[in-house]
């Protein structure tokens, strides 16, 4: 029996959900109508409109319907740099104000991470970065570790192969990076240390969940001199970052 209260928007959403479950094989008009519980004429009109914008496509002249490329393009769309800075700046200000520790917004650029914005704390520490535009090979800084963790395992290992000379220069063991990647996947954050310019630097870093592209390939880090941050301060920093940052990802296992 056809629905009497389904709006055009609801009908379109239900069609997309049904096709999403169907996968690459798609569904026939009759199958969609049965799944959604609506008349074939109404479903056909909705499919025509969705096809016009690339959200649905048909395999062959009278083939099954399936999700179109526009769906995947929207899902993978990355926000612009200016949008990211505007989005994260209030969070950086809140985090640094609440902790007194310098915070950095980093984004992936090829095999490196680049600083897009930062807020300096009461005791500025920048031995790893030179401010906006500063770059680090992925894995040298913990923001890069988080970015690598969001990739598939094969891509991570390939990047580690490419950046191996940098790890040797910075005296970072690849197994240390692998352990930090696992920490992010388990807990949604990374805490670690690096040596640079005669200093040992403590870092706490958060990033979006793997597959979540709404915030680009970004990560936010707190940087302080090692041993200057107590366990309680580290916990407070993690709490403030979790509250202030727009994404909510606490790892696959807590």
Residue pairs with C-beta under 8 A, 6 or more apart in sequence:
1 37
2 37
2 38
2 39
2 42
3 36
3 37
3 38
6 14
6 36
6 38
6 42
8 46
11 36
11 38
11 42
11 43
11 46
12 46
12 49
12 50
14 35
14 36
14 38
15 32
15 36
15 43
15 46
15 47
15 50
15 56
16 50
16 55
16 56
16 67
16 71
18 27
18 32
18 35
18 36
19 26
19 27
19 32
19 56
19 65
19 66
19 67
20 67
22 31
22 64
22 66
23 66
24 66
25 64
25 66
26 59
26 63
26 64
26 65
26 66
27 35
27 64
27 65
27 66
28 64
28 65
29 40
29 43
29 44
29 47
29 65
30 40
31 64
32 43
32 47
32 65
33 39
33 40
33 43
36 43
47 56
47 65
50 56
50 68
51 57
51 58
51 68
53 70
54 68
54 69
54 70
54 71
54 73
55 67
55 68
55 70
55 71
56 65
56 66
56 67
56 68
57 65
57 66
57 67
57 68
57 69
58 64
58 65
58 66
59 66
75 213
76 213
77 213
78 213
78 216
78 217
79 87
79 214
79 215
79 216
81 107
81 116
84 105
84 107
84 116
84 215
84 216
84 218
85 105
85 116
85 117
87 215
87 246
88 105
88 116
88 117
88 218
88 220
88 245
88 246
89 105
89 117
90 244
91 220
91 241
91 244
91 245
91 246
92 103
92 104
92 105
92 117
92 118
92 119
92 220
93 119
94 240
94 244
95 101
95 103
95 119
95 220
95 222
95 237
95 240
95 241
95 244
96 102
96 103
96 119
96 120
96 121
98 236
98 240
98 244
99 121
99 222
99 233
99 236
99 237
99 240
100 121
100 122
100 123
101 121
101 123
101 222
101 223
101 224
101 229
101 237
102 118
102 119
102 120
102 121
102 124
102 125
102 126
102 222
102 223
102 224
103 118
103 119
103 121
103 220
103 221
103 222
103 223
104 115
104 117
104 118
104 129
104 143
104 220
104 221
104 223
105 115
105 116
105 117
105 118
105 218
105 220
106 113
106 114
106 115
106 116
106 141
106 143
106 144
106 147
106 218
106 219
106 220
106 221
107 113
107 114
107 116
107 216
107 217
107 218
108 114
108 138
108 144
108 147
108 217
108 218
109 135
111 137
111 138
111 159
111 162
111 163
112 135
112 136
112 137
112 138
112 144
113 135
113 136
113 137
113 138
113 141
113 143
113 144
113 147
113 219
114 133
114 134
114 135
115 129
115 131
115 132
115 133
115 134
115 135
116 132
116 218
117 132
118 129
118 131
118 132
120 126
121 224
123 224
123 225
123 228
125 199
125 201
125 223
125 224
125 225
126 223
127 196
127 197
127 198
127 199
127 201
128 134
128 136
128 140
128 141
128 194
128 196
128 201
128 223
129 136
129 141
129 223
136 143
136 144
137 144
137 163
137 166
137 167
138 144
138 145
138 147
138 148
138 159
138 163
139 145
139 148
139 159
139 160
139 163
139 166
139 167
139 172
139 177
140 163
140 166
140 167
140 170
140 172
140 194
141 194
141 203
141 221
142 180
142 190
142 191
142 192
142 194
142 203
142 204
142 205
142 219
142 221
143 205
143 207
143 219
143 220
143 221
144 219
145 177
145 180
145 181
145 184
145 190
145 192
145 205
146 184
146 190
146 205
146 206
146 207
146 219
147 207
147 217
147 219
148 155
148 156
148 159
148 160
148 177
148 181
149 156
149 180
149 181
149 184
149 185
149 190
149 207
149 210
150 207
150 208
150 209
150 210
150 211
150 217
151 159
151 210
156 181
160 167
160 174
160 177
164 174
167 173
167 174
167 177
170 194
170 195
170 196
171 195
172 194
176 192
180 190
180 192
183 189
183 190
183 191
184 190
184 205
184 207
184 251
185 210
185 251
185 252
186 251
186 252
186 253
187 250
187 251
187 253
187 254
188 206
188 209
188 249
188 250
188 251
189 204
189 205
189 206
189 238
189 241
189 251
190 203
190 204
190 205
191 202
191 203
191 204
191 205
191 234
192 202
192 203
193 200
193 201
193 202
193 203
193 226
194 200
194 201
194 203
195 201
199 225
199 226
200 225
200 226
200 227
201 223
201 224
201 225
201 226
202 223
202 224
202 225
202 226
202 227
202 228
202 229
203 221
203 222
203 223
204 221
204 222
204 234
204 237
204 238
204 241
205 219
205 220
205 221
205 222
206 219
206 220
206 238
206 241
206 242
206 245
206 247
206 249
207 218
207 219
207 220
207 247
207 249
208 214
208 215
208 218
208 247
208 249
209 247
209 249
212 247
212 249
214 247
215 246
215 247
220 241
220 245
222 237
222 241
229 237
242 248
242 250
